[in-house]
Amino acid sequence: MKPIAPQNPGAPLLAGSALAFIPVPQQRRRADGWTPEAQARFIRALGAMGSVGRAARAVGIGRASAYRLRDRPGASSFAAAWDRAISMGRTHQYSIAMDRALNGVTTVRILKGGAVDVSGGPDMAVIHAALRDEARPPRPPDATKETE
């Protein structure tokens, strides 16, 4: 099946941002498919969340479908934007976790009888998640070299 040519194939989506990319050509038109707009929404969600599964759910498309789109011919620009977005998203999520670790988290509980309990302090689960290697943003290449 021949891909459907976009109206303006040379115009990148999310132009003017670090996430700009040329959309993957559509194989067929589907209202619930990977339209150029859906691709842009996915890349924006990926940049905010840092997780393929959560970003795909946010735009209403499956995770496996996102990976299939990335592997399609003509998807190199989309794949590059994906890589940049996931890095940005993970850095963003790490920053949120560290903010909670430093500034604490306020918890409000409604107890039996209508009493309200307000407590605050660091959320240790968030701190531990932020400090795990896979949650930490990647180091710049020269930061991993040993200094003498």
Short mmCIF file of the C-alpha atoms (twelve columns), coordinates in Angstrom:
data_MODEL
# 
_entry.id   MODEL 
# 
loop_
_atom_site.group_PDB 
_atom_site.id 
_atom_site.type_symbol 
_atom_site.label_atom_id 
_atom_site.label_alt_id 
_atom_site.label_comp_id 
_atom_site.label_asym_id 
_atom_site.label_seq_id 
_atom_site.Cartn_x 
_atom_site.Cartn_y 
_atom_site.Cartn_z 
_atom_site.pdbx_PDB_model_num 
ATOM 1   C CA . MET A 1   0.000   0.000  0.000  1 
ATOM 2   C CA . LYS A 2   1.364   3.422  -0.951 1 
ATOM 3   C CA . PRO A 3   1.623   5.930  1.942  1 
ATOM 4   C CA . ILE A 4   -0.663  8.944  1.814  1 
ATOM 5   C CA . ALA A 5   1.379   12.087 1.192  1 
ATOM 6   C CA . PRO A 6   0.883   14.814 3.802  1 
ATOM 7   C CA . GLN A 7   -0.418  18.185 2.602  1 
ATOM 8   C CA . ASN A 8   2.934   19.886 3.224  1 
ATOM 9   C CA . PRO A 9   5.540   17.119 3.588  1 
ATOM 10  C CA . GLY A 10  8.456   19.523 4.152  1 
ATOM 11  C CA . ALA A 11  6.860   21.393 7.084  1 
ATOM 12  C CA . PRO A 12  8.046   20.058 10.416 1 
ATOM 13  C CA . LEU A 13  5.582   19.636 13.255 1 
ATOM 14  C CA . LEU A 14  6.372   21.444 16.516 1 
ATOM 15  C CA . ALA A 15  8.523   23.826 14.452 1 
ATOM 16  C CA . GLY A 16  10.646  26.177 16.469 1 
ATOM 17  C CA . SER A 17  11.019  23.724 19.342 1 
ATOM 18  C CA . ALA A 18  13.642  21.120 20.224 1 
ATOM 19  C CA . LEU A 19  11.036  18.493 19.366 1 
ATOM 20  C CA . ALA A 20  10.467  19.534 15.726 1 
ATOM 21  C CA . PHE A 21  10.103  16.607 13.325 1 
ATOM 22  C CA . ILE A 22  8.760   15.608 9.925  1 
ATOM 23  C CA . PRO A 23  5.677   13.380 10.474 1 
ATOM 24  C CA . VAL A 24  5.740   9.745  9.424  1 
ATOM 25  C CA . PRO A 25  3.696   9.335  6.217  1 
ATOM 26  C CA . GLN A 26  0.299   7.772  6.840  1 
ATOM 27  C CA . GLN A 27  -0.315  4.378  5.229  1 
ATOM 28  C CA . ARG A 28  -4.079  4.944  5.319  1 
ATOM 29  C CA . ARG A 29  -6.419  7.551  6.703  1 
ATOM 30  C CA . ARG A 30  -7.987  6.690  10.050 1 
ATOM 31  C CA . ALA A 31  -9.570  9.161  12.416 1 
ATOM 32  C CA . ASP A 32  -8.134  7.242  15.380 1 
ATOM 33  C CA . GLY A 33  -4.753  6.518  13.770 1 
ATOM 34  C CA . TRP A 34  -1.340  8.143  13.708 1 
ATOM 35  C CA . THR A 35  -2.287  11.397 12.029 1 
ATOM 36  C CA . PRO A 36  0.410   14.093 12.014 1 
ATOM 37  C CA . GLU A 37  -1.490  15.790 14.855 1 
ATOM 38  C CA . ALA A 38  -1.550  12.558 16.896 1 
ATOM 39  C CA . GLN A 39  2.190   12.163 16.314 1 
ATOM 40  C CA . ALA A 40  2.810   15.706 17.590 1 
ATOM 41  C CA . ARG A 41  0.579   15.120 20.651 1 
ATOM 42  C CA . PHE A 42  2.489   11.907 21.402 1 
ATOM 43  C CA . ILE A 43  5.887   13.626 21.142 1 
ATOM 44  C CA . ARG A 44  4.691   16.467 23.418 1 
ATOM 45  C CA . ALA A 45  3.330   13.923 25.950 1 
ATOM 46  C CA . LEU A 46  6.581   11.967 25.784 1 
ATOM 47  C CA . GLY A 47  8.478   15.193 26.485 1 
ATOM 48  C CA . ALA A 48  6.347   15.797 29.572 1 
ATOM 49  C CA . MET A 49  6.135   12.253 30.927 1 
ATOM 50  C CA . GLY A 50  9.328   10.498 29.869 1 
ATOM 51  C CA . SER A 51  7.452   7.207  29.463 1 
ATOM 52  C CA . VAL A 52  6.299   5.667  26.181 1 
ATOM 53  C CA . GLY A 53  3.410   3.782  27.802 1 
ATOM 54  C CA . ARG A 54  2.057   6.790  29.693 1 
ATOM 55  C CA . ALA A 55  2.466   9.112  26.692 1 
ATOM 56  C CA . ALA A 56  0.668   6.643  24.407 1 
ATOM 57  C CA . ARG A 57  -2.201  6.275  26.904 1 
ATOM 58  C CA . ALA A 58  -2.418  10.067 27.200 1 
ATOM 59  C CA . VAL A 59  -3.071  10.389 23.458 1 
ATOM 60  C CA . GLY A 60  -5.310  7.301  23.288 1 
ATOM 61  C CA . ILE A 61  -3.021  5.071  21.229 1 
ATOM 62  C CA . GLY A 62  -1.328  1.827  22.262 1 
ATOM 63  C CA . ARG A 63  2.322   1.520  23.236 1 
ATOM 64  C CA . ALA A 64  3.001   -1.231 20.686 1 
ATOM 65  C CA . SER A 65  1.466   0.925  17.967 1 
ATOM 66  C CA . ALA A 66  3.865   3.752  18.881 1 
ATOM 67  C CA . TYR A 67  6.854   1.425  18.507 1 
ATOM 68  C CA . ARG A 68  5.529   0.158  15.143 1 
ATOM 69  C CA . LEU A 69  5.207   3.761  13.947 1 
ATOM 70  C CA . ARG A 70  8.789   4.457  15.025 1 
ATOM 71  C CA . ASP A 71  10.019  1.452  13.002 1 
ATOM 72  C CA . ARG A 72  8.199   2.427  9.783  1 
ATOM 73  C CA . PRO A 73  10.110  3.604  6.716  1 
ATOM 74  C CA . GLY A 74  10.281  7.400  6.702  1 
ATOM 75  C CA . ALA A 75  10.190  7.646  10.505 1 
ATOM 76  C CA . SER A 76  13.776  8.770  11.134 1 
ATOM 77  C CA . SER A 77  12.788  12.356 11.984 1 
ATOM 78  C CA . PHE A 78  10.000  11.101 14.281 1 
ATOM 79  C CA . ALA A 79  12.427  8.658  15.953 1 
ATOM 80  C CA . ALA A 80  14.965  11.432 16.556 1 
ATOM 81  C CA . ALA A 81  12.246  13.644 18.098 1 
ATOM 82  C CA . TRP A 82  11.158  10.637 20.203 1 
ATOM 83  C CA . ASP A 83  14.706  10.244 21.573 1 
ATOM 84  C CA . ARG A 84  14.956  13.945 22.405 1 
ATOM 85  C CA . ALA A 85  11.479  13.948 23.976 1 
ATOM 86  C CA . ILE A 86  12.073  10.917 26.179 1 
ATOM 87  C CA . SER A 87  15.327  12.425 27.434 1 
ATOM 88  C CA . MET A 88  13.573  15.724 28.173 1 
ATOM 89  C CA . GLY A 89  10.673  13.908 29.857 1 
ATOM 90  C CA . ARG A 90  12.913  11.850 32.093 1 
ATOM 91  C CA . THR A 91  14.846  14.951 33.090 1 
ATOM 92  C CA . HIS A 92  11.536  16.726 33.831 1 
ATOM 93  C CA . GLN A 93  10.240  13.823 35.951 1 
ATOM 94  C CA . TYR A 94  13.554  13.667 37.810 1 
ATOM 95  C CA . SER A 95  13.304  17.407 38.557 1 
ATOM 96  C CA . ILE A 96  9.785   16.952 39.935 1 
ATOM 97  C CA . ALA A 97  10.926  14.086 42.154 1 
ATOM 98  C CA . MET A 98  13.890  16.068 43.464 1 
ATOM 99  C CA . ASP A 99  11.643  19.077 44.152 1 
ATOM 100 C CA . ARG A 100 9.406   16.831 46.250 1 
ATOM 101 C CA . ALA A 101 12.455  15.400 47.989 1 
ATOM 102 C CA . LEU A 102 13.814  18.838 48.867 1 
ATOM 103 C CA . ASN A 103 10.561  20.653 49.642 1 
ATOM 104 C CA . GLY A 104 8.491   17.777 50.963 1 
ATOM 105 C CA . VAL A 105 4.980   16.657 50.180 1 
ATOM 106 C CA . THR A 106 1.836   17.720 52.030 1 
ATOM 107 C CA . THR A 107 -0.666  14.956 52.682 1 
ATOM 108 C CA . VAL A 108 -4.224  15.694 53.757 1 
ATOM 109 C CA . ARG A 109 -6.304  12.842 55.192 1 
ATOM 110 C CA . ILE A 110 -9.948  12.918 56.250 1 
ATOM 111 C CA . LEU A 111 -10.358 10.694 59.298 1 
ATOM 112 C CA . LYS A 112 -13.478 9.034  60.677 1 
ATOM 113 C CA . GLY A 113 -15.742 11.581 62.252 1 
ATOM 114 C CA . GLY A 114 -14.618 14.298 59.828 1 
ATOM 115 C CA . ALA A 115 -11.327 15.157 61.499 1 
ATOM 116 C CA . VAL A 116 -8.615  16.373 59.140 1 
ATOM 117 C CA . ASP A 117 -4.972  15.306 59.455 1 
ATOM 118 C CA . VAL A 118 -2.365  17.358 57.587 1 
ATOM 119 C CA . SER A 119 1.186   16.060 57.543 1 
ATOM 120 C CA . GLY A 120 4.214   17.037 55.561 1 
ATOM 121 C CA . GLY A 121 7.711   15.970 54.796 1 
ATOM 122 C CA . PRO A 122 9.706   14.246 52.136 1 
ATOM 123 C CA . ASP A 123 8.129   11.319 50.325 1 
ATOM 124 C CA . MET A 124 10.783  8.627  50.748 1 
ATOM 125 C CA . ALA A 125 9.347   6.481  47.936 1 
ATOM 126 C CA . VAL A 126 9.777   9.407  45.520 1 
ATOM 127 C CA . ILE A 127 13.308  10.024 46.768 1 
ATOM 128 C CA . HIS A 128 14.272  6.381  46.268 1 
ATOM 129 C CA . ALA A 129 12.746  6.352  42.777 1 
ATOM 130 C CA . ALA A 130 14.612  9.532  41.845 1 
ATOM 131 C CA . LEU A 131 17.919  8.101  42.989 1 
ATOM 132 C CA . ARG A 132 17.635  4.797  41.101 1 
ATOM 133 C CA . ASP A 133 19.974  4.662  38.107 1 
ATOM 134 C CA . GLU A 134 17.198  4.228  35.517 1 
ATOM 135 C CA . ALA A 135 15.311  7.282  36.792 1 
ATOM 136 C CA . ARG A 136 18.344  9.563  36.866 1 
ATOM 137 C CA . PRO A 137 18.852  11.777 33.804 1 
ATOM 138 C CA . PRO A 138 21.817  10.786 31.646 1 
ATOM 139 C CA . ARG A 139 25.150  12.407 32.444 1 
ATOM 140 C CA . PRO A 140 26.906  14.522 29.859 1 
ATOM 141 C CA . PRO A 141 29.603  12.453 28.069 1 
ATOM 142 C CA . ASP A 142 32.546  14.339 29.624 1 
ATOM 143 C CA . ALA A 143 31.069  14.042 33.157 1 
ATOM 144 C CA . THR A 144 31.731  10.287 33.207 1 
ATOM 145 C CA . LYS A 145 35.495  10.674 32.582 1 
ATOM 146 C CA . GLU A 146 37.688  10.304 35.596 1 
ATOM 147 C CA . THR A 147 39.759  13.309 36.545 1 
ATOM 148 C CA . GLU A 148 43.291  12.905 37.808 1 
# 
